[in-house]
Amino acid sequence: MLNAMVAAVSLFSSIITPNSMSPPPGPPPDRVVIDVVTVNGSGCPPGSSAVAVAKDNTAFTVTYSEYTAQVGVGAKPTDFRKNCQLNLNVHVPQGFTYGIASADYRGFAYLESGAKALQRANYYFQGNSPTAHVNHPVNGPISDNWQFRDEAEGGVIIYKPCGEDRNLNVNTELRVGAGSSDPKKTTSFITMDSTDGAFKTTYHFSWKTCPTS
């Protein structure tokens, strides 16, 4: 297992003042529902991604079934880069709002010696400027699972403004390059797809209560 845990992402770009909300004892008891508004990208053709909320409302997962970047024998020239952009409408119980505390990305890589791959992501609320991507490199040779984690920079979590309808944008990307390997004789790839649900991208909620009017 290649475990590279990275804490480097600043989530979103607008900060709610700390006195405007107070922390609840835990996640809201009522059901959280997420609607996938739009799906765009070469890594997630229509029908190839699914979103599910944890029963305890602590996180939601995204599962892909056709998310693979590859280079070499059998690969098309455009296959070296795959991306996916999800626009999500997160329906939260009244009186609550949320931020993303951390995100876990998992997948598999097969890279020949000299080949290199990259996983990168960002996420932000609609109407805000996109945050900088956080890059996670993977170097060959490797034939193993990989896992990366992004966390709120400095533990500062940005929350969706109370009372405002703003969708959550989730952007991910995979890249692979042959490097010093021979693409005419070998194939290297990195994937986040999963037919059995084993490789899930998990986004961990942080909850706060909104002030009563």
PLY file of the C-alpha trace (Angstrom):
ply
format ascii 1.0
element vertex 213
property float x
property float y
property float z
element edge 212
property int vertex1
property int vertex2
end_header
0.00 0.00 0.00
1.32 3.37 -0.94
0.15 5.67 1.84
0.99 9.32 1.22
-1.07 11.48 3.53
-0.89 15.14 2.63
-2.44 18.02 4.56
-2.17 21.02 2.27
-5.42 22.34 0.90
-7.19 25.57 1.77
-10.90 24.87 1.28
-12.97 27.58 -0.37
-12.30 31.30 -0.26
-14.82 33.08 1.97
-14.61 32.90 5.74
-17.61 33.06 8.06
-16.92 34.99 11.22
-16.47 32.61 14.17
-19.13 34.30 16.31
-21.91 33.88 13.73
-22.42 30.18 14.48
-21.96 27.79 17.37
-20.86 24.17 17.06
-23.54 21.49 17.58
-22.89 18.33 19.59
-22.58 16.37 16.34
-23.97 15.93 12.82
-27.64 16.80 12.26
-29.98 13.91 13.07
-32.15 14.37 9.98
-31.23 12.94 6.62
-28.78 14.76 4.34
-29.51 14.43 0.61
-27.11 15.25 -2.22
-28.31 15.86 -5.78
-25.80 15.65 -8.63
-26.67 18.75 -10.67
-24.06 18.41 -13.42
-21.26 15.99 -14.31
-18.54 16.99 -16.77
-15.20 15.53 -17.75
-13.43 12.73 -19.56
-13.02 10.77 -16.32
-16.72 10.56 -15.52
-18.94 9.98 -18.57
-22.69 10.09 -17.83
-23.73 7.19 -15.63
-20.20 6.35 -14.48
-20.18 8.18 -11.11
-22.32 7.90 -8.00
-22.65 9.92 -4.79
-23.76 8.50 -1.42
-24.10 10.06 2.04
-22.95 8.14 5.13
-25.79 7.05 7.41
-24.37 9.11 10.28
-24.08 12.26 8.10
-20.35 12.56 8.78
-19.23 12.23 5.15
-20.21 11.56 1.57
-18.49 9.38 -1.00
-18.05 9.58 -4.76
-17.48 6.34 -6.68
-16.25 6.26 -10.28
-16.32 3.36 -12.75
-14.45 4.76 -15.77
-11.78 7.04 -14.31
-8.40 5.94 -15.69
-5.52 7.88 -17.24
-3.02 5.86 -19.25
-0.14 6.15 -21.67
1.63 3.66 -23.91
0.46 0.59 -25.79
-3.29 0.70 -26.41
-3.72 4.25 -25.11
-5.13 7.12 -27.16
-3.16 10.40 -27.31
-5.75 12.08 -25.05
-5.80 9.29 -22.45
-2.84 10.71 -20.51
-5.19 13.13 -18.72
-8.63 12.51 -17.25
-10.72 14.90 -15.20
-14.12 15.13 -13.56
-16.16 18.12 -12.41
-19.15 17.47 -10.16
-21.65 20.15 -9.21
-23.51 19.01 -6.09
-26.57 20.39 -4.32
-26.23 19.39 -0.68
-29.61 19.53 1.10
-28.94 19.98 4.82
-31.45 20.02 7.69
-32.81 23.40 8.70
-30.61 25.28 11.13
-27.35 23.69 9.97
-24.58 24.48 7.53
-21.46 22.57 6.53
-17.87 22.75 5.38
-15.43 20.10 4.16
-12.92 19.19 6.84
-10.91 16.70 4.77
-11.01 14.49 1.71
-9.59 11.01 1.14
-8.70 9.86 -2.38
-7.97 6.22 -3.22
-7.08 4.31 -6.35
-4.59 2.02 -8.06
-1.47 2.71 -10.12
0.59 0.60 -12.46
3.62 2.56 -13.59
6.66 1.27 -15.42
10.09 2.34 -14.21
10.58 5.97 -15.21
6.86 6.71 -15.62
5.14 9.30 -13.45
1.54 10.06 -12.48
-0.33 12.81 -10.68
-3.59 13.08 -8.74
-4.93 16.56 -8.03
-8.15 18.10 -6.72
-9.93 21.16 -5.45
-13.44 21.95 -4.22
-15.29 25.14 -3.46
-18.74 26.66 -3.06
-20.47 28.11 -6.11
-19.80 31.83 -6.43
-16.36 31.60 -4.85
-13.04 31.61 -6.67
-11.57 28.12 -7.18
-8.84 27.20 -4.74
-5.39 26.14 -5.91
-5.07 22.48 -6.79
-3.21 20.20 -4.41
-0.87 17.88 -6.32
-0.05 14.31 -5.29
2.69 12.70 -7.42
3.17 8.95 -7.89
6.44 7.62 -9.35
7.14 4.32 -11.04
7.87 1.53 -10.79
4.73 0.70 -8.84
1.85 -1.76 -9.03
-0.20 -1.01 -5.93
-3.04 0.91 -4.33
-2.50 4.56 -3.47
-4.19 6.89 -0.99
-3.94 10.64 -0.38
-5.63 13.00 2.07
-6.32 16.72 1.77
-7.15 18.65 4.94
-8.24 22.20 5.70
-5.10 24.31 5.95
-4.30 25.10 9.55
-7.53 23.44 10.63
-9.53 26.47 9.36
-12.71 25.13 7.74
-14.77 27.34 5.43
-18.54 26.89 5.74
-21.35 27.53 3.29
-23.02 30.81 4.30
-26.20 30.22 6.27
-29.42 30.83 4.37
-27.73 30.90 0.95
-28.17 28.36 -1.84
-24.69 27.55 -3.08
-23.76 24.30 -4.74
-20.50 22.50 -3.98
-18.08 22.05 -6.89
-15.77 19.03 -6.70
-12.97 18.90 -9.27
-10.49 16.03 -9.64
-7.83 15.14 -12.20
-5.50 12.25 -13.04
-2.41 12.50 -15.26
0.25 10.03 -16.33
3.45 10.45 -18.33
5.77 7.87 -19.85
8.86 9.69 -18.63
11.92 7.58 -19.41
9.86 4.41 -19.97
9.17 3.24 -23.52
5.52 3.97 -24.46
5.89 1.90 -27.63
6.49 -1.26 -25.60
4.80 -0.63 -22.23
1.60 0.75 -20.70
1.35 2.80 -17.51
-1.85 3.94 -15.86
-3.41 5.48 -12.75
-7.05 4.98 -11.84
-9.73 6.07 -9.40
-12.42 3.86 -10.91
-13.94 0.96 -9.01
-16.43 -1.67 -10.14
-16.89 -3.07 -6.63
-16.95 0.20 -4.68
-13.55 -0.45 -3.08
-12.01 2.82 -4.28
-14.15 5.67 -2.98
-13.34 9.35 -2.73
-14.59 10.40 0.69
-15.36 13.99 1.71
-15.70 14.49 5.46
-18.28 17.03 6.64
-17.81 19.56 9.41
-21.12 20.83 10.78
-22.20 24.04 12.51
-25.53 25.46 13.58
-26.87 28.64 12.03
-28.10 31.49 14.22
-31.85 31.67 14.70
-33.59 34.70 13.27
0 1
1 2
2 3
3 4
4 5
5 6
6 7
7 8
8 9
9 10
10 11
11 12
12 13
13 14
14 15
15 16
16 17
17 18
18 19
19 20
20 21
21 22
22 23
23 24
24 25
25 26
26 27
27 28
28 29
29 30
30 31
31 32
32 33
33 34
34 35
35 36
36 37
37 38
38 39
39 40
40 41
41 42
42 43
43 44
44 45
45 46
46 47
47 48
48 49
49 50
50 51
51 52
52 53
53 54
54 55
55 56
56 57
57 58
58 59
59 60
60 61
61 62
62 63
63 64
64 65
65 66
66 67
67 68
68 69
69 70
70 71
71 72
72 73
73 74
74 75
75 76
76 77
77 78
78 79
79 80
80 81
81 82
82 83
83 84
84 85
85 86
86 87
87 88
88 89
89 90
90 91
91 92
92 93
93 94
94 95
95 96
96 97
97 98
98 99
99 100
100 101
101 102
102 103
103 104
104 105
105 106
106 107
107 108
108 109
109 110
110 111
111 112
112 113
113 114
114 115
115 116
116 117
117 118
118 119
119 120
120 121
121 122
122 123
123 124
124 125
125 126
126 127
127 128
128 129
129 130
130 131
131 132
132 133
133 134
134 135
135 136
136 137
137 138
138 139
139 140
140 141
141 142
142 143
143 144
144 145
145 146
146 147
147 148
148 149
149 150
150 151
151 152
152 153
153 154
154 155
155 156
156 157
157 158
158 159
159 160
160 161
161 162
162 163
163 164
164 165
165 166
166 167
167 168
168 169
169 170
170 171
171 172
172 173
173 174
174 175
175 176
176 177
177 178
178 179
179 180
180 181
181 182
182 183
183 184
184 185
185 186
186 187
187 188
188 189
189 190
190 191
191 192
192 193
193 194
194 195
195 196
196 197
197 198
198 199
199 200
200 201
201 202
202 203
203 204
204 205
205 206
206 207
207 208
208 209
209 210
210 211
211 212
